[in-house]
């Protein structure tokens, strides 16, 4: 049986997407895992981190006024950027601005990066803004190849993400 053809990567990161998947975070001597539900547009993000039992642990919302984090006690916390806010509240930074590109296999525009590609010219490893992003699985989404499994590493922090479901707007 011939191998399945490899679909082309998107030339540009989707600007609107929803992603449902799993997340695992290992920072220093602590680990946690659960599910993630993320809706992204160019001007907003809504990220819900859920426990393995499906209870919302944290919600991170970004819009023109800044970033709001709602914790498990339903208390609201605000800051100008997601990395600083999540580091203060969760103990580890969630690089939301870069992640919205990295999760689609693209580098964040406007900042230097290095990329190592696989035999199919998809990113295998991307280094940007002090983060190392490793891509270990890809999937067909609406006729293009998007990451299924990736891990981010920086200074003792590892975030593993598995995209179980992508939802892209109709062309």
DRENNU-36300 format. One record per residue (C-alpha): residue number from 1; chain; x, y, z. Coordinates in steps of 0.02 Angstrom, whole numbers, plus 32768, in hexadecimal, padded with zeros to 4 digits. Each point is the difference from the previous one (the first is absolute). Layout:
% residues N
- NUM;A;X;Y;Z
...
***
This chain:
% residues 171
- 1;A;8000;8000;8000
- 2;A;804D;80A8;7FD0
- 3;A;801C;8080;808B
- 4;A;7F7D;8087;8015
- 5;A;8032;80A4;7FAF
- 6;A;803E;8087;8075
- 7;A;7F8F;8097;7FFC
- 8;A;804F;80AC;7FEE
- 9;A;8015;806D;8098
- 10;A;7F9C;809F;8005
- 11;A;8065;8090;7FB8
- 12;A;7FBB;806F;8089
- 13;A;7FC1;7FD3;80AC
- 14;A;7F43;7FF9;800A
- 15;A;7FC8;80A3;804F
- 16;A;7F63;7FB4;804B
- 17;A;7FF9;7F52;804C
- 18;A;7FBA;7F99;808C
- 19;A;8067;7F74;804B
- 20;A;7FCC;7F78;8079
- 21;A;8087;7F93;8046
- 22;A;806A;7FC7;8091
- 23;A;8086;805C;805E
- 24;A;8087;7FC8;8078
- 25;A;8070;8078;805F
- 26;A;809F;7FD2;805B
- 27;A;8055;808D;805F
- 28;A;808E;7FE3;807A
- 29;A;7FC1;7F6F;806C
- 30;A;7F45;8014;7FDC
- 31;A;7F97;7FB5;7F75
- 32;A;7F4C;8016;7FCE
- 33;A;7F95;7FCB;7F6E
- 34;A;7F53;8017;7FBD
- 35;A;7FA4;803E;7F68
- 36;A;8004;80A5;7FA5
- 37;A;7F79;805A;7F9E
- 38;A;803F;8096;7F9E
- 39;A;7FA9;8079;7F8B
- 40;A;8074;807B;7FA7
- 41;A;7FE0;8097;7F92
- 42;A;807B;808B;7FD1
- 43;A;7FBE;806D;808F
- 44;A;7FC5;7F82;8082
- 45;A;802D;7F5E;8055
- 46;A;7F95;7F96;8073
- 47;A;8060;7F71;8050
- 48;A;7FB1;7F89;807D
- 49;A;8070;7F87;805F
- 50;A;7F9E;7F6F;8048
- 51;A;802B;7F79;807D
- 52;A;8005;7F49;7FC8
- 53;A;7F4E;7FF4;8043
- 54;A;7FC6;8090;7F92
- 55;A;7FF0;808A;8082
- 56;A;803E;80AB;7FCB
- 57;A;809F;8029;8060
- 58;A;802F;80A3;7FA9
- 59;A;7FBE;806F;7F77
- 60;A;8072;8079;7FA5
- 61;A;7FAD;8084;7F94
- 62;A;805D;8080;7F95
- 63;A;7FB3;8095;7FA7
- 64;A;802C;80B5;7FD9
- 65;A;7FF8;8031;80B7
- 66;A;8080;7F7D;8039
- 67;A;7FFC;7F53;804B
- 68;A;7F8A;7FBC;8085
- 69;A;801B;7F5F;805F
- 70;A;7F70;7FB2;805F
- 71;A;803C;7F83;8080
- 72;A;7FAA;7F66;8048
- 73;A;7FB3;806C;808A
- 74;A;7FB2;806E;7F77
- 75;A;806F;8093;802F
- 76;A;8033;8071;7F71
- 77;A;80B3;803D;7FEA
- 78;A;803D;8078;7F7A
- 79;A;80A5;802F;7FAE
- 80;A;8041;8046;7F5C
- 81;A;8045;7F59;7FC1
- 82;A;7FDA;7F48;8016
- 83;A;80B1;7FC7;8028
- 84;A;8012;8071;8098
- 85;A;7F50;7FDE;803E
- 86;A;800A;7F43;7FF0
- 87;A;80AC;7FFD;804F
- 88;A;7FBD;8064;8095
- 89;A;7F61;7F99;8013
- 90;A;8031;7F51;7FC4
- 91;A;80BA;8002;8027
- 92;A;802F;7FE9;7F48
- 93;A;7FF1;8070;7F67
- 94;A;7F86;7FD7;7F73
- 95;A;804C;8052;7F64
- 96;A;7F58;8027;7FB0
- 97;A;803B;8080;7F7F
- 98;A;8082;7F8B;7FB5
- 99;A;7F9C;7F62;801E
- 100;A;7F75;803B;7F8D
- 101;A;807F;7FF1;7F71
- 102;A;8069;7F6E;8040
- 103;A;7F68;7F91;8016
- 104;A;7FE0;8012;7F44
- 105;A;80B5;7FDA;7FD2
- 106;A;8030;80B4;7FDD
- 107;A;807E;8079;804C
- 108;A;7FBC;809D;8052
- 109;A;8017;8090;7F85
- 110;A;8076;808E;802B
- 111;A;807B;7FA1;806F
- 112;A;809A;7F99;7FD5
- 113;A;7FF1;7F43;7FFB
- 114;A;805C;7F63;7FCC
- 115;A;7FA9;7F6C;7FB2
- 116;A;8035;7F4D;7FDA
- 117;A;7F90;7FA7;7F83
- 118;A;7FD3;7F4A;7FE6
- 119;A;800B;7FA2;7F5A
- 120;A;7F54;8046;7FCF
- 121;A;8039;80B3;8023
- 122;A;7F92;8012;809A
- 123;A;804D;8049;809D
- 124;A;8053;7F7E;806C
- 125;A;8047;807D;807C
- 126;A;7FE2;80BA;800E
- 127;A;805F;8073;8076
- 128;A;7FBA;80AD;8023
- 129;A;7FF3;807B;8091
- 130;A;8063;7F8B;8071
- 131;A;7F8B;7F6E;7FDF
- 132;A;802B;7F5D;7FA8
- 133;A;7F69;7FB4;7FAA
- 134;A;800C;7F4A;7FC7
- 135;A;7F7F;7FBB;7F86
- 136;A;7FE5;7F44;800D
- 137;A;7F5C;7FE3;7FA5
- 138;A;7F9A;804D;7F73
- 139;A;7F4D;7FEC;7FC1
- 140;A;7F92;802E;7F6D
- 141;A;7F8E;8093;8028
- 142;A;7F97;8048;7F72
- 143;A;807E;7FCC;7F7B
- 144;A;809C;803E;8059
- 145;A;807B;7FB5;807A
- 146;A;7FF4;8045;80B1
- 147;A;805B;7FC5;809D
- 148;A;7FB1;7F78;8068
- 149;A;8089;7FF0;8084
- 150;A;807B;8083;8039
- 151;A;8065;8028;809A
- 152;A;8044;80A6;803B
- 153;A;8098;800E;806F
- 154;A;8053;8090;805B
- 155;A;8062;800E;80A2
- 156;A;7FC2;7F63;8058
- 157;A;7F4F;800E;7FBB
- 158;A;7FB7;7F83;7F86
- 159;A;7F51;8013;7FB6
- 160;A;7FC1;7F6E;7F96
- 161;A;7F68;801D;7F94
- 162;A;7F9B;7F83;7F9B
- 163;A;7F80;804B;7F88
- 164;A;7F74;7F80;7FFA
- 165;A;7F8A;8071;7F9E
- 166;A;801B;8099;7F93
- 167;A;7F6F;806B;7FC5
- 168;A;8028;807C;7F76
- 169;A;7F82;8076;7FB0
- 170;A;7FBF;7FCF;7F56
- 171;A;8066;804D;7F72
***
